[in-house]
Structure formats: structure tokens, C-alpha cells
Amino acid sequence: MERTTDPATPLTSPRLLPWPSPDGKPSYLLTDSGGGYASRLADEMEATQLATGADVLGLARAVLDDVTSPYTEVRYAGLRLAECLTDALRVAESRGLRLTEDADGTDVTERGRPA
């Protein structure tokens, strides 16, 4: 990969975005800082996805706790829960990937391990 920025500026690893590409594959953001427009948009999207997941979970519990809930409602709740879980797992993966590197590019997973 060719660097197009100032070589004195450390390039961080690609950020997994909280939405897939149009063909369903993971989308990544290449940036030198976490404060750009796309990074802020991704942060807001992650927060929205997690909040939506919490809301859907609360609504789904009511349906799932009621033994008289119709099959279609249970199925709908399950489908929405699966969508929210997919989003939450993508957010967790993205945040986990960002935790493995320090701002200076040092692998923090090696730090603190016994020698």
C-alpha cells in the first residue's frame, strides 16, 4: 500500500465501519486520525445501532415472554434480534480491532504480557 500522506504522520490500521459495502462485504476506512467526518459518522452509527439493539431486545422480550404470542410475532422478533446481533458483533469487532493498536502504532496486546 502506497502512502499518500506525510511520512512523518503515522497511518493507523483500517477501521471496520458499522455498515457493509453495497455487495454485503465489510467496509473499511483508511485515515490518519479518528476525528474526521467519516469517523464521527461511524461513531454515531455505532451508538445508534447499539441503542436500537437495546430497544429491540426490550420489545422482543415482551413477545417471547408471552406464551400466547402468535408465531408471526415471534418470528419477526427473532429476525429483528438477529439483525441487531449482527450489528452489535460488527461494532464489537471494530472496537476490538482498534484496541489492539496504540496511537503510535504499537501493538498493545503485547504490552503487559509476562516475559
N, C-alpha and C positions, 0 to 999 in steps of 0.2 A: 504494500500500500504506500503510495507516494504522499508525503506530507505537503500540504499546500499552505500551511501557516508558518509563522516564525518558528525556527527550530528551537529557540530558547523557551517557547511555551510548551509545557508537557501536554501531550494528547492523551486524553483518558480513553478507556476502552468503550466500545459502543454500548449505548443504553438500550435495553429492550423496552420498547414502547408498549403502553397498555392496550393497543389495538392491533389487529392483524393487518397485513397488506391486502389489497383487493383480491388477491388469489388465495387468501387464507394463511399465508406464511407469516412468520414473525417479522415485525418491523423494528428497525434499529435506528438510533440517532447517533451520528458522529458529531461530537462537539468538543471544544476545548474548555468549556465551562458549563456549570449546571444552571446558570442564571438566564439563559436565552429564552426567547418566546416559546419555542417548541418544548423545551424542558419544563417551563411553567405550565404549559398546556397539558403535558403528560402528567405532571403532579396533580393538577386539578381533576383530570380524568380518573386517575387512580383513586383519589379521595371520593369522587362521585361513585365509582364502581363499588368501593367498599361500603359506602353508606347505603347504596341500593341493595347490596347483598344483605346487610343487616335488616333492612326493611322487608325484603322478600322472605327472609328467614322467619321473621315475626309473623307475617301473614300466612306463610306455609305451615307453621306450627299449629295455627288455629284449625286449618283444614285437616292436617294429619292427626290432630288430637281428637277430632270428631269422627267417631266410628260410622256415622251415618252420611259422611261426605260422599257425594257421587264420584264415580270412577273418573269422570272427565275433569273434575276439580282437582283430584289427587294427582292425576297425570299432568295437568297444567302446572301445579305447584312443583312437581318433580322436574319438569322441563325448565322452569324458571330457576330453580335451585341449581340445576346443572350449569346453566348459563352463568350464574353468579359465582359458582365454584370455579369455573374456567377462568373468569376474570380475576378472582382472588388469587388463584395459583399463578397467573401471569404476573400480577403485582408482586407477589412474594418472590418469584424468580428474579424479576427485575431488581428489586431491592436487595436481594441476596447477592446478585452479581455485583452491585455497586458497593457492597460492604467488603468485598474481597480486595479492593484496592484503596490505598490511601490517596490523598490529594497529590502526593508527589509520585504516584505510580508504584509505590512499594506494596508488595503483596502482604496484606495484614493477616492472612491465615497462617503465615509462618511466624509472626510475632507472638511471643508468649508461649510458644511450644517448648517443652523441655528438650534440652540438647541431648 
